[in-house]
Amino acid sequence: MTAIDNPTLMLAIATSSAALMGTLIIAWFNARQDSYLVSWAIGMGFVVVALGAMSMRNGTYDNGLMTLAYSALLTGMTLIVRGSAQFRGARPRPRMMVAIWLLAVGAVAIPYLLGLSGLGTIMLNLACALFMLLSGYHFLAGRDESPVLMVTGAVLFALTGISFIACAGVLAASGQMVLYAAPSNWAEQFNSIMAIAGLSGLGAISLTLSQSRATRRHRREAHTDSLSGLLNRRAIFDRFGLDHLPLGTAVLMFDIDLFKQINDRCGHAAGDAVIAHFGGILARQVRPGDTVARLGGEEFCAVLPETPIEAARAIADEVRSQFEAHPARLLGEHIAATVSVGVATSGTAESFSSTLSRADSALYKAKHAGRNQVFSAPPRQIA
């Protein structure tokens, strides 16, 4: 069986890379916030340029051309590592990546420019292996998101890295420090197969995970109030609206006092600033495990599991006092505002809607008693 020649393999890998690059660009147009797609797409672009140049060398081994081609390949590999780091949400380290890229390019270019093309090719394979293993590390580190897919991606990166190490090992064992033609051995064949399989597999994995993230993001956006960053009315009723609340669950109703006057006097931008500011205070004052939401307009709600009425009142009063003491700001101006609060705790087999209604009645009394106060509802009366 005749082995496939090196230029054909290079073209096959370049074609796979170009197809993946196009797919990544299309995916990015549908998810502009996913910057890792851009890093991967640009990285694949450099890989395509490098492989295209390598496939058209017609059996020659021009050191200058190969230095440029391999520099482009290493640039693409560096961007793939950066995209993998962005993909798992790691903090960007551009200086470190530039330093690694410079070391890799230097380790490859200097031997080539000295005429030691074999040594340069060994260093190239080792550098590519390093970049593949670094990308695999980022996938493995982010495996909590989707263990099967992320670990599979890490394995594909690792196998591709190992294939580059095999290429370097076979070439080093042969002792060829100067090359006059592209190496042709089992390791090169293994590397080419892994490159094509790896690109296809990693492309499918990455796009599947990207789509999964987009689905989760859309679901989260559908349940989040864009102005305050809290849950919206639909989300909190989905969470608590169908079942009975556990006995002793506190429900707090907040209503920003005279909110219409704030809009009329200071403008809707000021009203939005007050809403966002109060949402932040409310989120900071509650405990882990509590749930907060904006019900609509100037109304907010908090659900506090296993909280006695006096403890709930204390939390509500702290929110009230913090909001009064630390007004919202817009364009350097303070926007004074206060909030009234109604508090109720759930009785036996009482629904969220019923407890919320009693908290709303207590809020109504706080409003009529002069605002900027906390009132609590009496215990539920069992008929």
Backbone torsions as a table, in degrees:
resi	resn	phi	psi	omega
1	MET	NA	124.7	-177.2
2	THR	-79.2	131.7	178.9
3	ALA	-71.7	147.6	176.9
4	ILE	-69.6	133.2	-176.9
5	ASP	-68.8	157.2	-174.3
6	ASN	-59.9	-45.7	179.6
7	PRO	-59.3	-36.7	179.4
8	THR	-65.6	-41.9	177.4
9	LEU	-63.4	-41.2	179.1
10	MET	-61.0	-42.7	178.7
11	LEU	-65.5	-37.8	178.8
12	ALA	-63.9	-43.8	179.3
13	ILE	-67.4	-39.4	178.7
14	ALA	-63.1	-39.7	179.0
15	THR	-65.3	-43.4	177.3
16	SER	-62.3	-40.2	-180.0
17	SER	-65.2	-42.1	-179.8
18	ALA	-64.6	-40.6	178.4
19	ALA	-63.3	-42.7	179.2
20	LEU	-66.3	-39.1	178.2
21	MET	-59.8	-45.5	179.0
22	GLY	-62.7	-39.9	179.3
23	THR	-65.1	-40.9	179.2
24	LEU	-64.1	-39.3	179.1
25	ILE	-64.3	-44.2	178.4
26	ILE	-61.9	-42.5	179.2
27	ALA	-62.8	-37.7	-179.4
28	TRP	-67.1	-36.5	177.8
29	PHE	-60.9	-26.7	178.9
30	ASN	-92.5	-6.9	-179.4
31	ALA	-149.8	73.8	-172.5
32	ARG	-62.6	-24.1	-178.2
33	GLN	-75.7	-12.8	-178.8
34	ASP	-86.6	82.4	-174.5
35	SER	-66.6	-21.9	179.5
36	TYR	-62.7	-28.9	178.0
37	LEU	-63.8	-36.3	177.7
38	VAL	-66.8	-46.2	179.6
39	SER	-58.9	-45.6	179.1
40	TRP	-64.2	-43.2	-177.6
41	ALA	-63.6	-45.5	178.9
42	ILE	-65.5	-40.2	177.3
43	GLY	-59.3	-44.9	178.2
44	MET	-64.4	-31.9	176.4
45	GLY	-61.5	-44.4	177.0
46	PHE	-63.9	-38.4	178.5
47	VAL	-63.2	-41.9	179.0
48	VAL	-61.7	-45.9	178.9
49	VAL	-59.5	-46.3	-178.1
50	ALA	-63.3	-48.0	-177.4
51	LEU	-68.2	-35.6	176.6
52	GLY	-61.8	-43.3	178.4
53	ALA	-65.3	-40.7	-179.5
54	MET	-66.7	-32.7	-177.3
55	SER	-75.9	-17.4	-176.2
56	MET	-107.1	24.4	-178.5
57	ARG	-83.4	-5.8	174.9
58	ASN	54.6	40.8	175.6
59	GLY	82.6	-10.3	179.3
60	THR	-83.1	167.2	-179.2
61	TYR	-135.3	65.7	179.3
62	ASP	-70.8	118.2	-174.1
63	ASN	-64.0	-37.9	179.7
64	GLY	-64.8	-46.1	179.1
65	LEU	-62.4	-43.3	-178.1
66	MET	-67.5	-33.9	177.2
67	THR	-61.6	-44.9	178.9
68	LEU	-65.9	-43.6	-179.0
69	ALA	-62.7	-44.7	-178.3
70	TYR	-70.7	-31.9	175.4
71	SER	-63.9	-39.8	176.5
72	ALA	-64.7	-40.0	179.2
73	LEU	-62.5	-43.8	-179.9
74	LEU	-68.1	-33.3	175.5
75	THR	-63.1	-44.2	177.6
76	GLY	-62.4	-42.4	178.6
77	MET	-61.6	-40.7	179.5
78	THR	-61.6	-42.7	179.4
79	LEU	-67.7	-32.4	176.6
80	ILE	-65.6	-40.8	176.1
81	VAL	-62.8	-44.1	179.3
82	ARG	-60.3	-43.7	178.4
83	GLY	-62.5	-37.3	178.9
84	SER	-65.8	-38.2	176.9
85	ALA	-65.5	-44.4	177.9
86	GLN	-62.6	-36.6	-176.8
87	PHE	-61.2	-40.2	-179.6
88	ARG	-89.4	2.2	176.4
89	GLY	83.0	19.9	179.1
90	ALA	-74.4	153.2	179.0
91	ARG	-67.0	128.0	-179.8
92	PRO	-61.5	138.4	176.6
93	ARG	-129.5	72.5	-173.9
94	PRO	-61.1	-37.2	-179.3
95	ARG	-64.3	-41.7	178.5
96	MET	-63.2	-42.9	-178.9
97	MET	-66.0	-38.9	177.6
98	VAL	-64.3	-41.0	179.7
99	ALA	-63.3	-44.0	179.0
100	ILE	-64.0	-41.3	179.3
101	TRP	-62.6	-44.6	180.0
102	LEU	-62.1	-42.7	178.5
103	LEU	-62.9	-41.8	-179.2
104	ALA	-66.1	-47.8	179.9
105	VAL	-61.9	-42.5	178.8
106	GLY	-63.3	-41.6	-179.4
107	ALA	-64.2	-27.6	178.9
108	VAL	-90.7	-45.0	-173.2
109	ALA	-68.8	-40.9	-175.7
110	ILE	-61.5	-48.5	176.2
111	PRO	-60.3	-39.6	179.5
112	TYR	-63.3	-44.3	-179.0
113	LEU	-67.7	-22.2	175.7
114	LEU	-88.2	-0.2	179.5
115	GLY	89.3	3.6	-179.3
116	LEU	-95.1	70.4	-174.2
117	SER	-65.3	-31.9	178.1
118	GLY	-65.6	-45.5	177.2
119	LEU	-63.6	-40.2	178.2
120	GLY	-61.7	-38.2	179.5
121	THR	-69.8	-37.4	175.2
122	ILE	-60.4	-46.4	-179.9
123	MET	-64.4	-37.1	177.6
124	LEU	-59.9	-47.9	-179.1
125	ASN	-63.0	-39.2	178.3
126	LEU	-67.0	-39.1	177.9
127	ALA	-65.1	-43.7	178.4
128	CYS	-62.9	-39.1	177.3
129	ALA	-61.3	-42.7	178.8
130	LEU	-59.9	-45.6	-178.9
131	PHE	-65.1	-39.7	178.3
132	MET	-65.2	-41.0	-179.8
133	LEU	-69.0	-35.9	176.0
134	LEU	-63.7	-42.4	177.5
135	SER	-63.6	-41.4	177.4
136	GLY	-62.1	-37.1	177.7
137	TYR	-60.9	-43.7	-179.3
138	HIS	-63.8	-38.3	177.2
139	PHE	-66.0	-42.5	-179.5
140	LEU	-65.8	-39.1	-179.9
141	ALA	-66.4	-26.6	-179.5
142	GLY	-98.8	21.2	-172.3
143	ARG	-67.0	-18.3	-179.3
144	ASP	-62.7	-26.2	-179.2
145	GLU	-64.5	-46.3	179.6
146	SER	-156.7	88.3	-169.6
147	PRO	-51.9	-46.1	-175.5
148	VAL	-65.5	-50.1	-176.7
149	LEU	-67.9	-43.1	-177.3
150	MET	-68.3	-40.7	178.1
151	VAL	-67.1	-38.3	176.5
152	THR	-61.3	-42.9	176.4
153	GLY	-61.2	-42.7	178.8
154	ALA	-61.7	-40.1	179.6
155	VAL	-65.5	-41.9	178.7
156	LEU	-62.7	-43.4	176.3
157	PHE	-61.3	-43.7	-178.2
158	ALA	-63.7	-43.9	179.0
159	LEU	-63.9	-39.4	176.9
160	THR	-64.3	-40.8	176.4
161	GLY	-61.7	-42.3	178.8
162	ILE	-62.9	-36.3	179.0
163	SER	-65.2	-34.7	175.5
164	PHE	-68.4	-40.3	177.8
165	ILE	-61.8	-39.4	178.2
166	ALA	-61.6	-41.5	178.4
167	CYS	-61.0	-44.7	179.5
168	ALA	-64.3	-40.9	-178.2
169	GLY	-65.3	-44.8	180.0
170	VAL	-63.6	-42.1	-179.6
171	LEU	-67.2	-41.4	179.4
172	ALA	-65.1	-38.7	-179.8
173	ALA	-65.3	-29.5	179.6
174	SER	-75.2	-18.2	179.4
175	GLY	74.7	13.3	-179.2
176	GLN	-82.8	104.4	178.3
177	MET	-91.6	-11.8	176.4
178	VAL	-129.0	130.0	179.8
179	LEU	-113.4	143.8	176.2
180	TYR	-117.0	-4.4	176.8
181	ALA	-155.2	162.6	-179.5
182	ALA	-64.1	137.8	177.7
183	PRO	-58.7	143.7	178.8
184	SER	-138.0	104.1	-178.5
185	ASN	-157.0	179.3	-177.1
186	TRP	-61.1	-34.8	-178.4
187	ALA	-66.3	-39.4	178.2
188	GLU	-64.6	-40.4	177.3
189	GLN	-63.7	-44.1	178.1
190	PHE	-60.7	-42.9	-179.8
191	ASN	-63.1	-42.5	-179.5
192	SER	-65.8	-41.4	178.9
193	ILE	-63.9	-43.3	179.8
194	MET	-65.8	-35.5	179.4
195	ALA	-63.8	-45.1	-179.5
196	ILE	-68.6	-47.2	179.8
197	ALA	-65.3	-40.8	-179.5
198	GLY	-64.1	-43.7	179.0
199	LEU	-61.2	-44.8	-179.1
200	SER	-64.6	-47.6	-178.2
201	GLY	-66.2	-44.8	-179.0
202	LEU	-67.3	-35.2	176.7
203	GLY	-62.4	-45.7	179.7
204	ALA	-64.5	-43.6	-179.9
205	ILE	-62.8	-48.4	-176.2
206	SER	-63.1	-42.2	-179.0
207	LEU	-70.5	-35.3	176.4
208	THR	-63.5	-45.3	179.1
209	LEU	-66.8	-37.1	178.3
210	SER	-63.1	-42.4	178.5
211	GLN	-66.2	-38.7	177.8
212	SER	-63.0	-41.4	177.5
213	ARG	-63.6	-42.5	-179.8
214	ALA	-62.1	-39.7	178.6
215	THR	-63.2	-44.8	178.9
216	ARG	-65.1	-38.0	179.7
217	ARG	-65.3	-42.3	178.6
218	HIS	-65.0	-38.4	177.7
219	ARG	-65.0	-41.8	179.2
220	ARG	-64.9	-42.3	179.0
221	GLU	-63.8	-34.6	179.2
222	ALA	-68.5	-19.4	-178.4
223	HIS	-110.6	9.9	-176.7
224	THR	-120.3	135.4	173.9
225	ASP	-77.1	120.6	-172.9
226	SER	-67.0	-28.4	-175.4
227	LEU	-80.6	-44.8	-176.7
228	SER	-95.2	-19.1	-176.1
229	GLY	80.2	1.9	179.3
230	LEU	-90.5	174.5	171.3
231	LEU	-61.5	153.7	176.2
232	ASN	-98.0	180.0	-176.1
233	ARG	-59.5	-42.8	-179.1
234	ARG	-60.4	-41.9	-176.1
235	ALA	-66.4	-43.7	-175.6
236	ILE	-73.1	-31.3	175.9
237	PHE	-74.3	-32.2	173.7
238	ASP	-63.4	-36.0	-176.6
239	ARG	-77.3	-38.2	-172.9
240	PHE	-121.9	-9.0	-166.7
241	GLY	-73.8	-22.4	-171.8
242	LEU	-96.1	-26.3	-174.3
243	ASP	-108.9	164.8	172.5
244	HIS	-70.5	141.1	174.8
245	LEU	-74.6	147.1	172.7
246	PRO	-59.5	144.5	-178.9
247	LEU	-55.7	134.3	177.2
248	GLY	84.6	14.5	174.3
249	THR	-79.7	127.8	-179.6
250	ALA	-90.4	137.8	175.1
251	VAL	-120.7	125.4	-178.1
252	LEU	-112.7	129.0	175.9
253	MET	-109.1	126.0	179.5
254	PHE	-115.5	141.8	175.5
255	ASP	-141.5	119.8	-179.1
256	ILE	-68.6	127.8	-173.8
257	ASP	-70.2	137.8	173.7
258	LEU	50.2	42.5	-175.3
259	PHE	-65.6	-36.5	179.1
260	LYS	-60.2	-36.8	178.7
261	GLN	-66.1	-34.5	176.5
262	ILE	-62.2	-46.0	178.2
263	ASN	-62.4	-44.0	-177.9
264	ASP	-68.1	-38.3	-175.0
265	ARG	-82.6	-39.6	-172.0
266	CYS	-113.5	-10.7	-179.4
267	GLY	100.4	160.8	-176.0
268	HIS	-69.5	-26.7	176.4
269	ALA	-63.2	-39.2	177.4
270	ALA	-66.2	-40.9	176.9
271	GLY	-60.6	-42.2	177.5
272	ASP	-62.9	-40.0	179.3
273	ALA	-63.0	-39.3	178.9
274	VAL	-65.6	-43.7	179.1
275	ILE	-59.9	-49.0	-178.7
276	ALA	-63.5	-40.5	-179.2
277	HIS	-65.1	-44.7	179.5
278	PHE	-64.7	-40.5	177.7
279	GLY	-57.1	-40.4	178.3
280	GLY	-66.1	-43.4	178.2
281	ILE	-62.0	-45.2	-178.8
282	LEU	-61.5	-44.4	-179.1
283	ALA	-63.8	-34.4	-178.8
284	ARG	-77.2	-28.1	-173.6
285	GLN	-85.2	-23.2	180.0
286	VAL	-79.7	171.3	-176.0
287	ARG	-96.6	161.2	171.3
288	PRO	-57.5	134.2	-177.5
289	GLY	97.6	-18.0	174.2
290	ASP	-79.2	158.9	-178.6
291	THR	-123.0	131.1	179.5
292	VAL	-125.7	149.3	-177.2
293	ALA	-153.3	155.3	169.0
294	ARG	-100.2	119.5	-177.0
295	LEU	-79.3	-21.7	-178.1
296	GLY	141.7	149.9	-179.9
297	GLY	56.4	-126.4	-179.9
298	GLU	-102.4	15.5	-177.4
299	GLU	-100.2	134.4	179.2
300	PHE	-130.2	162.2	-178.1
301	CYS	-142.8	146.6	172.8
302	ALA	-133.2	138.7	177.2
303	VAL	-116.8	120.7	-174.1
304	LEU	-118.0	105.6	-178.8
305	PRO	-64.9	143.9	172.0
306	GLU	47.9	56.8	-177.2
307	THR	-127.1	116.0	176.6
308	PRO	-61.5	157.5	-173.9
309	ILE	-59.6	-39.0	-178.6
310	GLU	-69.2	-38.8	176.9
311	ALA	-65.2	-39.5	177.8
312	ALA	-64.5	-40.9	177.3
313	ARG	-61.9	-39.7	-179.6
314	ALA	-64.1	-42.1	177.5
315	ILE	-64.8	-44.2	179.2
316	ALA	-60.9	-41.8	-178.9
317	ASP	-68.8	-33.2	177.0
318	GLU	-66.7	-41.3	175.4
319	VAL	-60.6	-47.1	-179.9
320	ARG	-58.1	-47.5	-176.1
321	SER	-69.7	-36.7	177.9
322	GLN	-64.8	-39.8	179.5
323	PHE	-66.8	-38.6	179.0
324	GLU	-70.6	-38.6	-175.3
325	ALA	-79.2	-23.3	-176.3
326	HIS	-126.5	82.0	-176.6
327	PRO	-68.1	158.3	175.3
328	ALA	-67.8	158.9	179.0
329	ARG	-127.0	142.6	175.0
330	LEU	-142.1	118.9	-178.7
331	LEU	54.3	39.6	176.6
332	GLY	83.6	-4.9	-178.6
333	GLU	-101.2	138.1	175.3
334	HIS	-78.0	141.4	177.2
335	ILE	-118.0	98.3	-176.6
336	ALA	-69.1	137.2	178.1
337	ALA	-160.0	156.9	176.1
338	THR	-130.6	172.0	-178.5
339	VAL	-138.7	143.0	173.8
340	SER	-105.1	149.3	-173.5
341	VAL	-135.5	137.9	170.5
342	GLY	-116.7	138.2	-175.3
343	VAL	-126.6	136.9	174.3
344	ALA	-144.0	151.4	173.5
345	THR	-117.9	143.3	-173.5
346	SER	-71.2	142.3	175.1
347	GLY	-93.8	-170.2	-178.9
348	THR	-64.1	127.3	177.6
349	ALA	53.3	39.1	179.1
350	GLU	-99.7	138.5	-178.6
351	SER	-80.9	166.3	176.1
352	PHE	-62.7	-44.3	-178.5
353	SER	-59.6	-40.6	-179.8
354	SER	-67.5	-43.7	179.9
355	THR	-66.2	-39.4	178.0
356	LEU	-63.4	-38.9	179.1
357	SER	-63.7	-39.3	177.7
358	ARG	-69.4	-36.2	175.5
359	ALA	-65.1	-36.2	178.7
360	ASP	-66.4	-37.1	176.8
361	SER	-65.0	-39.4	177.0
362	ALA	-66.0	-37.8	176.8
363	LEU	-61.6	-42.1	178.9
364	TYR	-58.4	-40.8	178.8
365	LYS	-67.3	-37.4	178.0
366	ALA	-63.2	-37.9	178.7
367	LYS	-64.0	-46.0	-176.0
368	HIS	-75.3	-15.6	178.2
369	ALA	-87.5	2.2	176.5
370	GLY	123.5	0.9	178.1
371	ARG	69.2	172.5	179.0
372	ASN	54.5	43.1	-178.5
373	GLN	-139.8	165.4	175.0
374	VAL	-116.3	121.9	175.3
375	PHE	-117.7	145.8	178.0
376	SER	-114.5	147.1	178.9
377	ALA	-81.4	147.8	174.6
378	PRO	-66.6	159.1	177.0
379	PRO	-53.9	151.7	179.7
380	ARG	-66.1	134.7	178.5
381	GLN	-90.8	123.0	179.4
382	ILE	-86.3	123.1	-179.2
383	ALA	-70.4	NA	NA
